[in-house]
Amino acid sequence: MTRLVVFARCGIVVFVKINEVRKLLHAQPFRPFLIHVADGGRIPVKHEDFVALAPTGRELIVYLPDGDYQVLDLLLVTRLEVSAKNGARKPRK
């Protein structure tokens, strides 16, 4: 089942699917990405093994390289940012 997450940003309703996160996690080759959250923070995903998705598709846990972790509600995710091949960042919606 695909779970659809809906949130509003600047008066515009944006749809983010948990499948977008899964797609980035399982991409071959894997490319590190940033998860942008509503409070302006950015959570780096350095490797696919550093993320655990809840079975409901609503939350995810991101383990950081220093051993710490962040629990995220997908309702708070504003965008996903993947590094482009040339090193520049490319936003994903």
Phi and psi in radians as a Rosetta constraint file:
Dihedral C 1 N 2 CA 2 C 2 CIRCULARHARMONIC -1.605 0.35
Dihedral N 2 CA 2 C 2 N 3 CIRCULARHARMONIC 2.173 0.35
Dihedral C 2 N 3 CA 3 C 3 CIRCULARHARMONIC -1.700 0.35
Dihedral N 3 CA 3 C 3 N 4 CIRCULARHARMONIC 2.276 0.35
Dihedral C 3 N 4 CA 4 C 4 CIRCULARHARMONIC -1.779 0.35
Dihedral N 4 CA 4 C 4 N 5 CIRCULARHARMONIC 2.256 0.35
Dihedral C 4 N 5 CA 5 C 5 CIRCULARHARMONIC -1.905 0.35
Dihedral N 5 CA 5 C 5 N 6 CIRCULARHARMONIC 2.266 0.35
Dihedral C 5 N 6 CA 6 C 6 CIRCULARHARMONIC -2.111 0.35
Dihedral N 6 CA 6 C 6 N 7 CIRCULARHARMONIC 2.372 0.35
Dihedral C 6 N 7 CA 7 C 7 CIRCULARHARMONIC -2.614 0.35
Dihedral N 7 CA 7 C 7 N 8 CIRCULARHARMONIC 2.843 0.35
Dihedral C 7 N 8 CA 8 C 8 CIRCULARHARMONIC -1.909 0.35
Dihedral N 8 CA 8 C 8 N 9 CIRCULARHARMONIC 2.406 0.35
Dihedral C 8 N 9 CA 9 C 9 CIRCULARHARMONIC -2.407 0.35
Dihedral N 9 CA 9 C 9 N 10 CIRCULARHARMONIC 2.134 0.35
Dihedral C 9 N 10 CA 10 C 10 CIRCULARHARMONIC 0.971 0.35
Dihedral N 10 CA 10 C 10 N 11 CIRCULARHARMONIC 0.633 0.35
Dihedral C 10 N 11 CA 11 C 11 CIRCULARHARMONIC 1.357 0.35
Dihedral N 11 CA 11 C 11 N 12 CIRCULARHARMONIC 0.049 0.35
Dihedral C 11 N 12 CA 12 C 12 CIRCULARHARMONIC -1.913 0.35
Dihedral N 12 CA 12 C 12 N 13 CIRCULARHARMONIC 2.286 0.35
Dihedral C 12 N 13 CA 13 C 13 CIRCULARHARMONIC -1.438 0.35
Dihedral N 13 CA 13 C 13 N 14 CIRCULARHARMONIC 2.232 0.35
Dihedral C 13 N 14 CA 14 C 14 CIRCULARHARMONIC -2.076 0.35
Dihedral N 14 CA 14 C 14 N 15 CIRCULARHARMONIC 2.421 0.35
Dihedral C 14 N 15 CA 15 C 15 CIRCULARHARMONIC -1.844 0.35
Dihedral N 15 CA 15 C 15 N 16 CIRCULARHARMONIC 2.184 0.35
Dihedral C 15 N 16 CA 16 C 16 CIRCULARHARMONIC -2.153 0.35
Dihedral N 16 CA 16 C 16 N 17 CIRCULARHARMONIC 2.218 0.35
Dihedral C 16 N 17 CA 17 C 17 CIRCULARHARMONIC -1.732 0.35
Dihedral N 17 CA 17 C 17 N 18 CIRCULARHARMONIC 2.488 0.35
Dihedral C 17 N 18 CA 18 C 18 CIRCULARHARMONIC -1.027 0.35
Dihedral N 18 CA 18 C 18 N 19 CIRCULARHARMONIC -0.453 0.35
Dihedral C 18 N 19 CA 19 C 19 CIRCULARHARMONIC -1.135 0.35
Dihedral N 19 CA 19 C 19 N 20 CIRCULARHARMONIC -0.448 0.35
Dihedral C 19 N 20 CA 20 C 20 CIRCULARHARMONIC -1.137 0.35
Dihedral N 20 CA 20 C 20 N 21 CIRCULARHARMONIC -0.700 0.35
Dihedral C 20 N 21 CA 21 C 21 CIRCULARHARMONIC -1.155 0.35
Dihedral N 21 CA 21 C 21 N 22 CIRCULARHARMONIC -0.808 0.35
Dihedral C 21 N 22 CA 22 C 22 CIRCULARHARMONIC -1.023 0.35
Dihedral N 22 CA 22 C 22 N 23 CIRCULARHARMONIC -0.719 0.35
Dihedral C 22 N 23 CA 23 C 23 CIRCULARHARMONIC -1.051 0.35
Dihedral N 23 CA 23 C 23 N 24 CIRCULARHARMONIC -0.755 0.35
Dihedral C 23 N 24 CA 24 C 24 CIRCULARHARMONIC -1.179 0.35
Dihedral N 24 CA 24 C 24 N 25 CIRCULARHARMONIC -0.667 0.35
Dihedral C 24 N 25 CA 25 C 25 CIRCULARHARMONIC -1.169 0.35
Dihedral N 25 CA 25 C 25 N 26 CIRCULARHARMONIC -0.576 0.35
Dihedral C 25 N 26 CA 26 C 26 CIRCULARHARMONIC -1.795 0.35
Dihedral N 26 CA 26 C 26 N 27 CIRCULARHARMONIC 0.128 0.35
Dihedral C 26 N 27 CA 27 C 27 CIRCULARHARMONIC -1.101 0.35
Dihedral N 27 CA 27 C 27 N 28 CIRCULARHARMONIC 2.496 0.35
Dihedral C 27 N 28 CA 28 C 28 CIRCULARHARMONIC -2.107 0.35
Dihedral N 28 CA 28 C 28 N 29 CIRCULARHARMONIC 2.026 0.35
Dihedral C 28 N 29 CA 29 C 29 CIRCULARHARMONIC -1.359 0.35
Dihedral N 29 CA 29 C 29 N 30 CIRCULARHARMONIC 2.672 0.35
Dihedral C 29 N 30 CA 30 C 30 CIRCULARHARMONIC -1.165 0.35
Dihedral N 30 CA 30 C 30 N 31 CIRCULARHARMONIC 2.395 0.35
Dihedral C 30 N 31 CA 31 C 31 CIRCULARHARMONIC -2.122 0.35
Dihedral N 31 CA 31 C 31 N 32 CIRCULARHARMONIC 2.222 0.35
Dihedral C 31 N 32 CA 32 C 32 CIRCULARHARMONIC -0.962 0.35
Dihedral N 32 CA 32 C 32 N 33 CIRCULARHARMONIC 2.624 0.35
Dihedral C 32 N 33 CA 33 C 33 CIRCULARHARMONIC -2.552 0.35
Dihedral N 33 CA 33 C 33 N 34 CIRCULARHARMONIC 2.907 0.35
Dihedral C 33 N 34 CA 34 C 34 CIRCULARHARMONIC -1.942 0.35
Dihedral N 34 CA 34 C 34 N 35 CIRCULARHARMONIC 2.475 0.35
Dihedral C 34 N 35 CA 35 C 35 CIRCULARHARMONIC -1.836 0.35
Dihedral N 35 CA 35 C 35 N 36 CIRCULARHARMONIC 2.059 0.35
Dihedral C 35 N 36 CA 36 C 36 CIRCULARHARMONIC -1.600 0.35
Dihedral N 36 CA 36 C 36 N 37 CIRCULARHARMONIC 2.344 0.35
Dihedral C 36 N 37 CA 37 C 37 CIRCULARHARMONIC -2.017 0.35
Dihedral N 37 CA 37 C 37 N 38 CIRCULARHARMONIC 2.888 0.35
Dihedral C 37 N 38 CA 38 C 38 CIRCULARHARMONIC -1.034 0.35
Dihedral N 38 CA 38 C 38 N 39 CIRCULARHARMONIC -0.511 0.35
Dihedral C 38 N 39 CA 39 C 39 CIRCULARHARMONIC -1.445 0.35
Dihedral N 39 CA 39 C 39 N 40 CIRCULARHARMONIC 0.103 0.35
Dihedral C 39 N 40 CA 40 C 40 CIRCULARHARMONIC 1.645 0.35
Dihedral N 40 CA 40 C 40 N 41 CIRCULARHARMONIC -0.089 0.35
Dihedral C 40 N 41 CA 41 C 41 CIRCULARHARMONIC -1.307 0.35
Dihedral N 41 CA 41 C 41 N 42 CIRCULARHARMONIC 2.817 0.35
Dihedral C 41 N 42 CA 42 C 42 CIRCULARHARMONIC -2.284 0.35
Dihedral N 42 CA 42 C 42 N 43 CIRCULARHARMONIC 2.294 0.35
Dihedral C 42 N 43 CA 43 C 43 CIRCULARHARMONIC -1.955 0.35
Dihedral N 43 CA 43 C 43 N 44 CIRCULARHARMONIC 2.067 0.35
Dihedral C 43 N 44 CA 44 C 44 CIRCULARHARMONIC -1.408 0.35
Dihedral N 44 CA 44 C 44 N 45 CIRCULARHARMONIC 2.409 0.35
Dihedral C 44 N 45 CA 45 C 45 CIRCULARHARMONIC -1.971 0.35
Dihedral N 45 CA 45 C 45 N 46 CIRCULARHARMONIC 1.799 0.35
Dihedral C 45 N 46 CA 46 C 46 CIRCULARHARMONIC -1.478 0.35
Dihedral N 46 CA 46 C 46 N 47 CIRCULARHARMONIC -0.436 0.35
Dihedral C 46 N 47 CA 47 C 47 CIRCULARHARMONIC -2.696 0.35
Dihedral N 47 CA 47 C 47 N 48 CIRCULARHARMONIC 2.594 0.35
Dihedral C 47 N 48 CA 48 C 48 CIRCULARHARMONIC -1.052 0.35
Dihedral N 48 CA 48 C 48 N 49 CIRCULARHARMONIC -0.497 0.35
Dihedral C 48 N 49 CA 49 C 49 CIRCULARHARMONIC -1.301 0.35
Dihedral N 49 CA 49 C 49 N 50 CIRCULARHARMONIC -0.113 0.35
Dihedral C 49 N 50 CA 50 C 50 CIRCULARHARMONIC -1.568 0.35
Dihedral N 50 CA 50 C 50 N 51 CIRCULARHARMONIC 0.133 0.35
Dihedral C 50 N 51 CA 51 C 51 CIRCULARHARMONIC -2.219 0.35
Dihedral N 51 CA 51 C 51 N 52 CIRCULARHARMONIC 2.374 0.35
Dihedral C 51 N 52 CA 52 C 52 CIRCULARHARMONIC -2.148 0.35
Dihedral N 52 CA 52 C 52 N 53 CIRCULARHARMONIC 2.204 0.35
Dihedral C 52 N 53 CA 53 C 53 CIRCULARHARMONIC -1.722 0.35
Dihedral N 53 CA 53 C 53 N 54 CIRCULARHARMONIC 2.380 0.35
Dihedral C 53 N 54 CA 54 C 54 CIRCULARHARMONIC -1.210 0.35
Dihedral N 54 CA 54 C 54 N 55 CIRCULARHARMONIC 2.570 0.35
Dihedral C 54 N 55 CA 55 C 55 CIRCULARHARMONIC -1.023 0.35
Dihedral N 55 CA 55 C 55 N 56 CIRCULARHARMONIC -0.482 0.35
Dihedral C 55 N 56 CA 56 C 56 CIRCULARHARMONIC -1.290 0.35
Dihedral N 56 CA 56 C 56 N 57 CIRCULARHARMONIC -0.333 0.35
Dihedral C 56 N 57 CA 57 C 57 CIRCULARHARMONIC 1.415 0.35
Dihedral N 57 CA 57 C 57 N 58 CIRCULARHARMONIC 0.142 0.35
Dihedral C 57 N 58 CA 58 C 58 CIRCULARHARMONIC -1.647 0.35
Dihedral N 58 CA 58 C 58 N 59 CIRCULARHARMONIC -0.647 0.35
Dihedral C 58 N 59 CA 59 C 59 CIRCULARHARMONIC -2.082 0.35
Dihedral N 59 CA 59 C 59 N 60 CIRCULARHARMONIC 2.800 0.35
Dihedral C 59 N 60 CA 60 C 60 CIRCULARHARMONIC -2.527 0.35
Dihedral N 60 CA 60 C 60 N 61 CIRCULARHARMONIC 2.665 0.35
Dihedral C 60 N 61 CA 61 C 61 CIRCULARHARMONIC -1.968 0.35
Dihedral N 61 CA 61 C 61 N 62 CIRCULARHARMONIC 2.257 0.35
Dihedral C 61 N 62 CA 62 C 62 CIRCULARHARMONIC -1.984 0.35
Dihedral N 62 CA 62 C 62 N 63 CIRCULARHARMONIC 2.082 0.35
Dihedral C 62 N 63 CA 63 C 63 CIRCULARHARMONIC -1.556 0.35
Dihedral N 63 CA 63 C 63 N 64 CIRCULARHARMONIC 2.287 0.35
Dihedral C 63 N 64 CA 64 C 64 CIRCULARHARMONIC -1.634 0.35
Dihedral N 64 CA 64 C 64 N 65 CIRCULARHARMONIC 2.742 0.35
Dihedral C 64 N 65 CA 65 C 65 CIRCULARHARMONIC -1.013 0.35
Dihedral N 65 CA 65 C 65 N 66 CIRCULARHARMONIC -0.452 0.35
Dihedral C 65 N 66 CA 66 C 66 CIRCULARHARMONIC -1.458 0.35
Dihedral N 66 CA 66 C 66 N 67 CIRCULARHARMONIC 0.066 0.35
Dihedral C 66 N 67 CA 67 C 67 CIRCULARHARMONIC 1.671 0.35
Dihedral N 67 CA 67 C 67 N 68 CIRCULARHARMONIC -0.214 0.35
Dihedral C 67 N 68 CA 68 C 68 CIRCULARHARMONIC -1.329 0.35
Dihedral N 68 CA 68 C 68 N 69 CIRCULARHARMONIC 3.024 0.35
Dihedral C 68 N 69 CA 69 C 69 CIRCULARHARMONIC -2.604 0.35
Dihedral N 69 CA 69 C 69 N 70 CIRCULARHARMONIC 2.788 0.35
Dihedral C 69 N 70 CA 70 C 70 CIRCULARHARMONIC -2.188 0.35
Dihedral N 70 CA 70 C 70 N 71 CIRCULARHARMONIC 2.324 0.35
Dihedral C 70 N 71 CA 71 C 71 CIRCULARHARMONIC -1.757 0.35
Dihedral N 71 CA 71 C 71 N 72 CIRCULARHARMONIC 2.153 0.35
Dihedral C 71 N 72 CA 72 C 72 CIRCULARHARMONIC -2.079 0.35
Dihedral N 72 CA 72 C 72 N 73 CIRCULARHARMONIC 2.370 0.35
Dihedral C 72 N 73 CA 73 C 73 CIRCULARHARMONIC -1.582 0.35
Dihedral N 73 CA 73 C 73 N 74 CIRCULARHARMONIC 2.231 0.35
Dihedral C 73 N 74 CA 74 C 74 CIRCULARHARMONIC -1.092 0.35
Dihedral N 74 CA 74 C 74 N 75 CIRCULARHARMONIC -0.309 0.35
Dihedral C 74 N 75 CA 75 C 75 CIRCULARHARMONIC -1.139 0.35
Dihedral N 75 CA 75 C 75 N 76 CIRCULARHARMONIC -0.338 0.35
Dihedral C 75 N 76 CA 76 C 76 CIRCULARHARMONIC -1.696 0.35
Dihedral N 76 CA 76 C 76 N 77 CIRCULARHARMONIC -0.046 0.35
Dihedral C 76 N 77 CA 77 C 77 CIRCULARHARMONIC -1.434 0.35
Dihedral N 77 CA 77 C 77 N 78 CIRCULARHARMONIC 2.161 0.35
Dihedral C 77 N 78 CA 78 C 78 CIRCULARHARMONIC -1.685 0.35
Dihedral N 78 CA 78 C 78 N 79 CIRCULARHARMONIC -0.540 0.35
Dihedral C 78 N 79 CA 79 C 79 CIRCULARHARMONIC -2.951 0.35
Dihedral N 79 CA 79 C 79 N 80 CIRCULARHARMONIC 2.902 0.35
Dihedral C 79 N 80 CA 80 C 80 CIRCULARHARMONIC -2.038 0.35
Dihedral N 80 CA 80 C 80 N 81 CIRCULARHARMONIC 2.373 0.35
Dihedral C 80 N 81 CA 81 C 81 CIRCULARHARMONIC -2.180 0.35
Dihedral N 81 CA 81 C 81 N 82 CIRCULARHARMONIC 2.059 0.35
Dihedral C 81 N 82 CA 82 C 82 CIRCULARHARMONIC -1.827 0.35
Dihedral N 82 CA 82 C 82 N 83 CIRCULARHARMONIC 2.466 0.35
Dihedral C 82 N 83 CA 83 C 83 CIRCULARHARMONIC -1.213 0.35
Dihedral N 83 CA 83 C 83 N 84 CIRCULARHARMONIC 2.253 0.35
Dihedral C 83 N 84 CA 84 C 84 CIRCULARHARMONIC -1.269 0.35
Dihedral N 84 CA 84 C 84 N 85 CIRCULARHARMONIC 2.873 0.35
Dihedral C 84 N 85 CA 85 C 85 CIRCULARHARMONIC -1.051 0.35
Dihedral N 85 CA 85 C 85 N 86 CIRCULARHARMONIC -0.539 0.35
Dihedral C 85 N 86 CA 86 C 86 CIRCULARHARMONIC -1.537 0.35
Dihedral N 86 CA 86 C 86 N 87 CIRCULARHARMONIC 0.120 0.35
Dihedral C 86 N 87 CA 87 C 87 CIRCULARHARMONIC 1.716 0.35
Dihedral N 87 CA 87 C 87 N 88 CIRCULARHARMONIC -0.273 0.35
Dihedral C 87 N 88 CA 88 C 88 CIRCULARHARMONIC -1.321 0.35
Dihedral N 88 CA 88 C 88 N 89 CIRCULARHARMONIC 2.762 0.35
Dihedral C 88 N 89 CA 89 C 89 CIRCULARHARMONIC -1.589 0.35
Dihedral N 89 CA 89 C 89 N 90 CIRCULARHARMONIC 2.487 0.35
Dihedral C 89 N 90 CA 90 C 90 CIRCULARHARMONIC -2.187 0.35
Dihedral N 90 CA 90 C 90 N 91 CIRCULARHARMONIC 2.011 0.35
Dihedral C 90 N 91 CA 91 C 91 CIRCULARHARMONIC -1.263 0.35
Dihedral N 91 CA 91 C 91 N 92 CIRCULARHARMONIC 2.549 0.35
Dihedral C 91 N 92 CA 92 C 92 CIRCULARHARMONIC -2.108 0.35
Dihedral N 92 CA 92 C 92 N 93 CIRCULARHARMONIC 2.438 0.35
